[in-house]
Amino acid sequence: MAGRRRGPQAEIRIARFPEALRYAARVMVLVFETSPALTITLAALTLLAALVPAVQVWTFKQIMDGIGLELSGRGDGDLTPILVMVGANFLAQLTGFGTRSGIALVRGTLGDLFSNRANLMILEKSESLDVSYFENPAFYDRLENAQREAREGPVQIVNETFGLAQSLITLATMIGLLFTLSWWVVMVVLFTTAPSLLVEVMYSRERFRLLTFRSPLVRRLAYFRWLITNDDYIKEMRIFDLGRYLIGIYRRTFDRFHLQNRSLLVRSNRAGFLLQALGALGGLGVFIYVALGVYRQELPLGDISLFFQSYQQTVQTTGMVLASIASLYERGLFIKNFYDFLEFAPLVPNRGAGQLVPRPISEGIEFEDVHFTYPGTDQEVLGGLSFAVRPGEKVAIIGVNGAGKTTAVKLLARFYDVDRGRILIDGRDLREYDVADIRSQIGVIFQDYGTYQETAANNVGFGEIGRLEDMDRIRTAADKGGATPVIEELPAGFATQLGRWFGSGGVNLSGGQWQKIALARGFMRDAQLLILDEPTAALDVESEAEVFERIRGLTEGRMAILISHRFTTVRIADRIVVIADGRVLEQGSHEELMRLGGEYARLFEMQAKSYR
């Protein structure tokens, strides 16, 4: 059923531990694909850095053992072995400094490259999706989560993964050194540090839950920030004192977030302190054991340094391993949002890929008993719409708000697919043509046209991106749309920056001026069908008359669909189609419909009275 159509869903599921780590592993595959050379270099530097602590601990033990023998009188007086170990220890220290600098350099470079790639993946996925996604709030929640992870998550996973590898290798070498003292020393260390992992995982899930389910509110706060600081709304913000109201909501929401964050921080840090205290007690017991062994001369002097450094490194590295695993789990939870977003697929299939629209269209375009309900809603917008546009014909579509006029345009552009019925081009179902080619043959000027913070030339040229550098074409389109006088008055003409978001020389246009720019953009294409959706809503009467005189001439010999509430403008059409409740109520020329005395005549007279 039409009413059961579904759009992007907002359901969030928290991944289990192995699943979250698999998502982190998928990121590392992407990292390698981004730059195999840098990834291999980072792996080699990580391995070298991981071995340095063990070399330093072992060489320092040898130095202490040699000094102990000489002090006790059991040595041979040759200090060469001690000096060799001092040199080896120094070289290990230098190697550690060098590898840390190298790792930081490679991580930063690789992280920058991959973060850019992740953002491009989101942009490319967004560009491939249907308009229906962008009319669904649930999609924006997913987009917010994915964009947040693209900014931070991948780089953190790179750092945590290689950091974990380094810590595991270092931990293995330290445990090996501790085994030279006793196996139970290793057991004590592991027993007193392992519980931290469970605690970290538990609080990672809670952090994920907090941030993920905040997404709608976070987006709303970002919207408030944009409203308060945007030049398009600043006048209303001041007149209606909206800024204070929105700042109040912002402050209260932030206070609630802060209380939640503080509660989580207090509980997680309290648990961390208790576990660290447990580890310290275990370390104290082992240190007493080793110290007594040296005092009784059962163990060499170097074993104190071996234990002290190995134990400190083991505790520290174990903590780093557990923290890295927990962090990878947490980042894996968040990066799942990134991959979930990338799994979105277009809802409008391109079954006719490669099948071009006829040039020229010889029979016209026909809506044949078209039914449509927007995804996620139950109210049918079009309930059997049928009308045709023949080659060279100008058809006006009128009706009250919500009658389905703009929806019909969206279906014709294949932003959505019909639920029932068909839209035909030269007798062939619209769905059998290539989607991109359909859109290339349509020039549309929407009622909610774009006001791009770009140059005047680009604002016009965006209508045909392949001819963005063709200034002759841009000037011609500006002439057709009536935008040339507007542009000629700008400080730098077509090179003038429109809007004041970027640079100090930007110029703000009035609503009517922006609409003329949008009209010019629509005329950039040499399209077979021109659709004008309320194209003169922001123009005064004189400008409107001028534009429609232009439209009358420019659409000569071409199909055109005109949507307007102003009955003075629709009279230029060859035929007027009146829509009510998603179907055609009546159609004909202005004179025919006035003689009919139906809905068109009633609405025309009602509007005419307002001008008397």
Secondary structure, 3 states (H helix, E strand, C coil): CHHHCCCCCCCCCCCCHHHHHHHHHHHHHHHHHHCHHHHHHHHHHHHHHHHHHHHHHHHHHHHHHHHHHHHHCCCCCCCHHHHHHHHHHHHHHHHHHHHHHHHHHHHHHHHHHHHHHHHHHHHHHHHHCCHHHHHCHHHHHHHHHHHHHHHHHHHHHHHHHHHHHHHHHHHHHHHHHHHCCCHHHHHHHHHHHCHHHHHHHHHHHHHHHHHHHCHHHHHHHHHHHHHHHCCCCHHHHHHCCHHHHHHHHHHHHHHHHHHHHHHHHHHHHHHHHHHHHHHHHHHHHHHHHHHHHHHCCCCCCHHHHHHHHHHHHHHHHHHHHHHHHHHHHHHHHHHHHHHHHHCCCCCCCCCCCCCCCCCCCCCCEEEEEEEEECCCCCCEEEEEEEEEECCCCEEEEECCCCCCHHHHHHHHCCCCCCCEEEEEECCEEHHHCCHHHHHHCEEEECCCCCCCCCEHHHHHHHHHHHHCCCHHHHHHHHHHHCCHHHHHCCCCHHHCEECCCCCCCCECCCHHHHHHHHHHHHCCCCCCEEEEECCCCCCCHHHHHHHHHHHHHHCCCCEEEEECCCHHHHCCCCEEEEEECCEEEEEECHHHHHHHCCHHHHHHHHHHHCCC
